[in-house]
Amino acid sequence: MNRSKQIILNDEERQPCEIWTRVMGYYRPISLFNIGKKGEFYERCFFTESAAKLQ
């Protein structure tokens, strides 16, 4: 039997996750974006092939 334990972390044990994205051919962390570029990033729509199929 596969019994998985739930892992619970205290806030002191957590660390922030840095998100990187490609802009103009270079990968950069979102934390370095200005307020306008951050807004553009969060408004992006992600492409999925199944949603783009013609009927």
VEXDO-328690 format. One record per residue: x, y, z of N, C-alpha, C in turn. Coordinates in Angstrom, 2 decimals. Layout:
residues N
((X Y Z) (X Y Z) (X Y Z))
...
END
This chain:
residues 55
((0.83 -1.19 0.00) (0.00 0.00 0.00) (0.87 1.24 0.00))
((0.41 2.23 -0.75) (1.15 3.49 -0.83) (0.47 4.51 0.08))
((1.04 4.71 1.24) (0.49 5.69 2.18) (1.40 6.91 2.17))
((0.89 8.00 1.64) (1.71 9.20 1.59) (1.41 10.08 2.79))
((2.46 10.61 3.36) (2.32 11.51 4.49) (2.15 12.93 3.96))
((1.33 13.69 4.62) (1.18 15.09 4.26) (2.30 15.88 4.93))
((2.98 16.69 4.13) (4.08 17.49 4.66) (3.53 18.86 5.03))
((3.76 19.25 6.25) (3.30 20.55 6.74) (4.52 21.36 7.15))
((4.62 22.57 6.57) (5.75 23.45 6.86) (5.28 24.64 7.68))
((6.11 25.04 8.61) (5.88 26.28 9.34) (6.30 27.45 8.44))
((5.80 28.63 8.72) (6.16 29.80 7.92) (7.67 30.05 7.92))
((8.35 29.73 9.02) (9.80 29.92 9.09) (10.54 28.99 8.13))
((9.95 27.87 7.78) (10.60 26.89 6.90) (10.36 27.17 5.42))
((9.45 28.06 5.11) (9.12 28.36 3.72) (10.10 29.36 3.13))
((10.23 29.31 1.80) (11.04 30.29 1.10) (10.28 30.75 -0.13))
((10.46 32.01 -0.54) (9.72 32.50 -1.70) (10.16 31.82 -2.99))
((9.23 31.62 -3.86) (9.50 31.03 -5.17) (9.64 32.15 -6.19))
((10.76 32.19 -6.88) (10.98 33.25 -7.85) (10.52 32.78 -9.22))
((9.69 33.58 -9.88) (9.15 33.24 -11.20) (9.98 33.96 -12.26))
((10.45 33.22 -13.25) (11.20 33.78 -14.36) (10.37 33.65 -15.63))
((10.53 34.59 -16.54) (9.84 34.52 -17.82) (10.75 35.10 -18.90))
((10.44 34.77 -20.13) (11.26 35.23 -21.24) (10.69 36.54 -21.78))
((11.53 37.56 -21.87) (11.15 38.86 -22.40) (12.21 39.28 -23.41))
((11.79 39.54 -24.62) (12.71 40.00 -25.68) (13.91 39.06 -25.83))
((13.67 37.76 -25.71) (14.73 36.78 -25.92) (15.58 36.46 -24.72))
((15.35 37.13 -23.60) (16.14 36.89 -22.38) (15.22 36.45 -21.25))
((15.72 35.59 -20.39) (14.96 35.19 -19.20) (15.29 36.14 -18.06))
((14.23 36.64 -17.41) (14.40 37.57 -16.30) (13.41 37.24 -15.20))
((13.77 37.49 -13.95) (12.81 37.27 -12.87) (11.75 38.38 -12.87))
((10.53 38.00 -12.58) (9.43 38.96 -12.55) (9.65 40.00 -11.46))
((10.36 39.64 -10.42) (10.59 40.57 -9.32) (11.35 41.82 -9.77))
((12.06 41.75 -10.90) (12.80 42.90 -11.40) (11.99 43.75 -12.37))
((10.76 43.34 -12.71) (9.92 44.09 -13.64) (9.40 45.36 -12.98))
((9.16 46.39 -13.80) (8.49 47.58 -13.29) (6.99 47.29 -13.20))
((6.21 48.21 -12.64) (4.79 47.94 -12.38) (4.01 47.68 -13.67))
((4.37 48.37 -14.74) (3.67 48.16 -16.02) (3.93 46.79 -16.60))
((5.18 46.36 -16.57) (5.55 45.05 -17.12) (4.95 43.93 -16.27))
((4.88 44.11 -14.94) (4.22 43.12 -14.09) (2.75 42.99 -14.45))
((2.10 44.11 -14.70) (0.69 44.09 -15.10) (0.49 43.33 -16.40))
((1.37 43.58 -17.38) (1.30 42.86 -18.66) (1.48 41.36 -18.45))
((2.41 40.99 -17.60) (2.67 39.56 -17.36) (1.43 38.87 -16.80))
((0.78 39.49 -15.80) (-0.36 38.85 -15.16) (-1.61 38.86 -16.03))
((-1.64 39.67 -17.10) (-2.77 39.67 -18.03) (-2.60 38.69 -19.18))
((-1.45 38.05 -19.28) (-1.18 37.13 -20.39) (-2.14 35.95 -20.39))
((-2.46 35.51 -21.60) (-3.26 34.29 -21.79) (-2.30 33.22 -22.31))
((-2.42 32.02 -21.79) (-1.53 30.96 -22.21) (-2.20 30.11 -23.28))
((-1.47 29.78 -24.31) (-1.95 29.00 -25.44) (-2.07 27.53 -25.07))
((-3.19 26.94 -25.41) (-3.35 25.49 -25.32) (-3.85 25.00 -26.66))
((-3.24 23.96 -27.15) (-3.58 23.44 -28.47) (-5.02 22.95 -28.53))
((-5.49 22.32 -27.47) (-6.85 21.79 -27.48) (-7.89 22.92 -27.58))
((-7.62 24.07 -26.99) (-8.55 25.19 -27.07) (-8.52 25.85 -28.44))
((-7.45 25.65 -29.19) (-7.30 26.30 -30.49) (-7.77 25.44 -31.66))
((-8.19 24.21 -31.41) (-8.60 23.32 -32.49) (-9.85 23.86 -33.18))
((-9.84 23.74 -34.50) (-11.02 24.15 -35.27) (-12.08 23.06 -35.19))
((-13.32 23.46 -35.18) (-14.41 22.48 -35.07) (-14.92 22.04 -36.39))
END
